[in-house]
Amino acid sequence: MKKNLYTLFTTLALLFAAIVSQAQVNVTYQVDVTNYIAGGATIDPTGMRIAGNFHDVDGGSALTSWSPTDAASAMTDLGNNIWSITVTYNDTSIGNRQNYKFVNGNWGAGFDEGDGGVDTFFVTEGCGFNDGTGSYNRMLNIPGSDLVIQYCWSHCTKCDGRSPVISGIYQIQQAEATFDISPNLISNYASINYMVLKNDNVNMVVRSFDGRIVSTLLNKVQSPGRYNLGLVTDGLSNGIYFVQITTGGVSFEKRFVVNR
């Protein structure tokens, strides 16, 4: 009887461990600082770090928010000027927006991307934003599966100009590349172009800068193909907004500005 109970408890423990392991997503953030060093920068003795709203996004199971000096925020030197860190998220974080940036040692003049408005190419290239108060951050919607991405310091691509995705969600990256809002500075109307990769439900919402959903543009099943949707900004005050599309268990978004 004791052997049977032991076997049962062991089986349940293994099953629980399997469920837990499936309920996590690993995102590996890498930064290539070759261009940064070529510009005259010296890497701090404590190495490269990452800072962001990790605690807020993941309820405390990831990293501490905006604390590059925290030991858990230290990146690993892979050689060839590439630094890396893997962050594990709970499945409840999938679809949430992770704001972050790479930091050289600690906060200070010239020590982080976007500091003093310097090294902010990731904003103009589309994977980051300026909140209007002098703060510049990268952004990533937490995917539904493991992802490894590598960025060139201050840019949205690798240092050779190629896609930053090393492994995982390649097709999602392809779909994200086709997701476009034109014009991006909107007075009354804009056109949204996007691609659906497989027959699935497509949900598209407009979020305010603080993350609130202010309108739902689409929520229905669509077949694979390219689509166009109109965005009317009546009722939206001037400011920064994001159109977020969710399909196939993953989300990505584009920023636009209402300015009448």
C-alpha positions in Angstrom: 0.0 0.0 0.0 2.8 2.4 0.9 4.6 1.6 -2.3 1.4 2.4 -4.3 0.9 5.7 -2.5 4.6 6.6 -3.1 4.1 5.8 -6.8 1.0 7.9 -6.9 2.6 10.9 -5.2 5.7 10.6 -7.4 3.5 10.6 -10.5 1.5 13.6 -9.3 4.6 15.5 -8.5 6.1 14.8 -11.9 2.8 15.8 -13.5 2.7 19.0 -11.5 6.3 19.8 -12.5 5.5 19.2 -16.1 2.5 21.6 -15.9 4.6 24.2 -14.1 7.3 24.0 -16.7 4.8 24.4 -19.5 3.4 27.5 -17.7 6.5 29.4 -18.2 8.1 31.3 -21.1 11.8 32.1 -21.3 12.9 35.2 -23.1 16.6 35.6 -23.7 17.6 39.2 -24.2 21.0 39.8 -25.9 22.8 43.0 -26.7 25.7 43.5 -29.1 27.8 46.5 -27.9 30.3 46.4 -30.8 29.1 49.8 -32.2 28.8 51.2 -28.7 32.5 50.4 -27.9 33.5 51.7 -31.3 32.0 55.0 -30.4 34.3 55.3 -27.5 32.4 53.7 -24.7 34.0 51.5 -22.0 32.1 48.7 -20.4 31.7 49.2 -16.6 33.6 46.7 -14.4 30.2 45.3 -13.2 29.3 44.5 -16.9 26.2 45.1 -18.9 22.8 45.0 -17.1 19.1 45.1 -18.0 16.4 47.3 -16.5 12.7 47.4 -17.0 9.3 47.0 -15.4 9.8 43.2 -14.9 8.2 43.0 -11.5 5.1 44.8 -12.7 4.8 42.7 -15.8 5.2 39.3 -14.1 3.9 39.9 -10.6 7.3 39.6 -9.0 8.5 36.3 -10.4 10.9 37.8 -12.9 13.4 40.6 -12.1 13.1 43.6 -9.9 11.7 46.6 -11.7 14.2 49.3 -12.9 17.1 48.1 -10.7 20.1 47.5 -12.9 22.4 47.1 -9.9 20.4 44.2 -8.6 22.4 41.0 -8.9 19.6 39.3 -10.9 19.8 42.0 -13.6 23.4 41.2 -14.5 24.0 40.0 -18.1 26.5 37.3 -19.0 29.4 38.1 -21.3 29.2 35.6 -24.2 32.3 37.1 -25.9 32.6 39.0 -29.1 30.9 42.0 -27.4 27.6 40.2 -26.9 25.9 40.1 -23.5 22.9 37.9 -22.6 20.3 37.3 -19.9 17.3 35.0 -19.8 14.1 36.1 -18.0 11.5 33.5 -17.1 7.9 34.7 -17.2 4.7 33.0 -15.9 2.1 32.2 -18.5 -0.1 35.0 -17.1 2.4 37.5 -18.5 1.9 36.4 -22.1 0.7 39.3 -24.1 1.8 41.9 -21.5 4.1 44.6 -22.7 7.6 44.5 -21.3 9.4 47.9 -21.2 13.1 47.7 -20.8 16.6 49.0 -21.8 20.2 47.9 -21.7 22.4 49.6 -19.1 26.2 49.8 -18.9 26.8 49.2 -15.2 24.3 51.6 -13.6 22.2 54.7 -14.3 24.2 57.7 -15.2 25.2 60.0 -18.1 25.8 58.0 -21.2 25.4 54.7 -19.3 22.0 53.5 -20.7 20.2 53.5 -23.9 18.2 56.7 -24.3 20.0 58.5 -21.5 19.7 62.2 -22.2 18.0 61.4 -25.6 21.2 59.7 -26.9 21.2 56.3 -28.5 17.5 56.2 -29.2 17.4 54.7 -32.7 15.2 52.0 -31.3 12.5 54.6 -31.0 12.6 55.7 -34.7 13.1 52.1 -35.8 9.9 51.0 -34.1 10.8 48.7 -31.1 10.8 51.5 -28.5 9.1 54.7 -27.5 9.5 58.1 -25.9 7.0 58.7 -23.2 7.2 62.5 -23.6 9.0 63.0 -20.3 12.5 62.3 -21.5 12.3 58.5 -20.8 13.1 56.2 -23.7 12.5 52.5 -23.5 12.4 49.4 -25.6 9.2 47.3 -25.6 8.4 43.7 -26.2 5.0 41.9 -26.0 5.7 38.7 -24.0 5.3 35.8 -26.6 3.5 32.5 -26.0 6.7 30.5 -26.5 10.4 30.7 -25.8 12.3 33.5 -27.6 15.9 34.5 -28.1 16.5 38.0 -29.5 19.7 39.9 -30.1 19.8 43.7 -30.6 22.6 46.0 -31.6 23.1 48.7 -28.9 20.4 51.4 -29.5 18.9 49.6 -32.6 16.0 47.2 -33.5 18.2 44.8 -35.5 21.4 42.9 -35.1 24.5 44.9 -35.8 24.6 43.5 -39.3 21.1 44.8 -40.0 19.4 41.3 -39.9 16.3 40.3 -37.9 17.0 40.2 -34.1 15.2 36.9 -33.7 17.7 34.1 -33.1 15.2 31.4 -32.3 11.5 31.1 -31.7 8.4 32.9 -33.2 10.0 33.4 -36.6 6.5 33.5 -38.2 5.3 36.0 -35.7 8.2 38.2 -36.5 7.3 37.9 -40.1 3.7 38.9 -39.4 4.8 41.7 -37.1 7.0 43.1 -40.0 3.8 43.5 -42.1 1.8 45.2 -39.3 1.7 48.9 -40.2 -0.3 52.0 -39.4 -0.3 54.8 -42.0 -0.1 57.6 -41.4 1.5 57.2 -38.0 0.8 60.8 -37.0 -3.0 60.8 -37.2 -5.5 63.7 -37.2 -8.7 61.7 -37.9 -8.2 58.5 -39.9 -5.5 56.0 -40.6 -5.2 52.6 -42.4 -4.0 49.5 -40.6 -2.4 46.8 -42.7 -1.7 43.3 -41.2 -1.2 39.7 -42.0 -2.9 36.6 -40.6 -0.7 33.5 -40.8 -3.3 30.8 -40.0 -7.1 30.4 -39.5 -7.5 31.9 -36.0 -9.3 34.5 -34.0 -7.9 38.0 -34.4 -8.3 40.5 -31.7 -7.3 44.1 -32.3 -7.6 46.9 -29.7 -6.4 50.4 -29.1 -4.5 51.0 -25.8 -3.7 54.3 -24.2 -0.1 55.0 -23.1 -0.8 53.6 -19.6 -2.1 50.3 -21.1 -5.9 50.8 -20.8 -8.0 49.5 -23.7 -9.9 52.5 -25.1 -11.5 50.7 -28.1 -11.8 47.3 -29.7 -11.3 47.4 -33.5 -11.7 43.7 -34.3 -12.5 40.4 -32.6 -13.3 37.6 -35.0 -11.9 34.5 -36.8 -10.0 35.3 -40.0 -8.4 33.1 -42.6 -4.8 33.4 -43.7 -4.0 36.5 -45.8 -3.3 40.2 -45.8 -6.0 42.6 -44.5 -6.7 46.3 -44.2 -8.7 48.0 -41.4 -9.6 51.6 -40.9 -8.8 53.4 -37.7 -11.0 56.4 -36.9 -9.7 58.5 -34.0 -13.0 60.3 -33.1 -13.2 60.4 -29.3 -9.4 60.1 -28.7 -7.7 63.1 -27.3 -4.2 64.1 -28.5 -1.4 61.8 -27.3 0.4 58.5 -27.7 -1.6 55.3 -28.3 -0.9 51.7 -29.4 -2.8 49.3 -31.7 -2.3 45.8 -30.3 -3.1 42.7 -32.4 -3.4 39.3 -30.7 -3.7 36.0 -32.7 -2.3 32.5 -32.3 -1.6 33.1 -28.6 0.8 36.0 -29.2 0.6 39.8 -29.3 2.4 42.6 -30.9 1.7 46.3 -31.3 2.4 49.5 -33.1 2.5 53.0 -31.7 0.7 56.0 -33.2 0.1 59.6 -32.2 -3.1 61.6 -32.4 -2.4 65.2 -33.1 -5.2 67.4 -34.4 
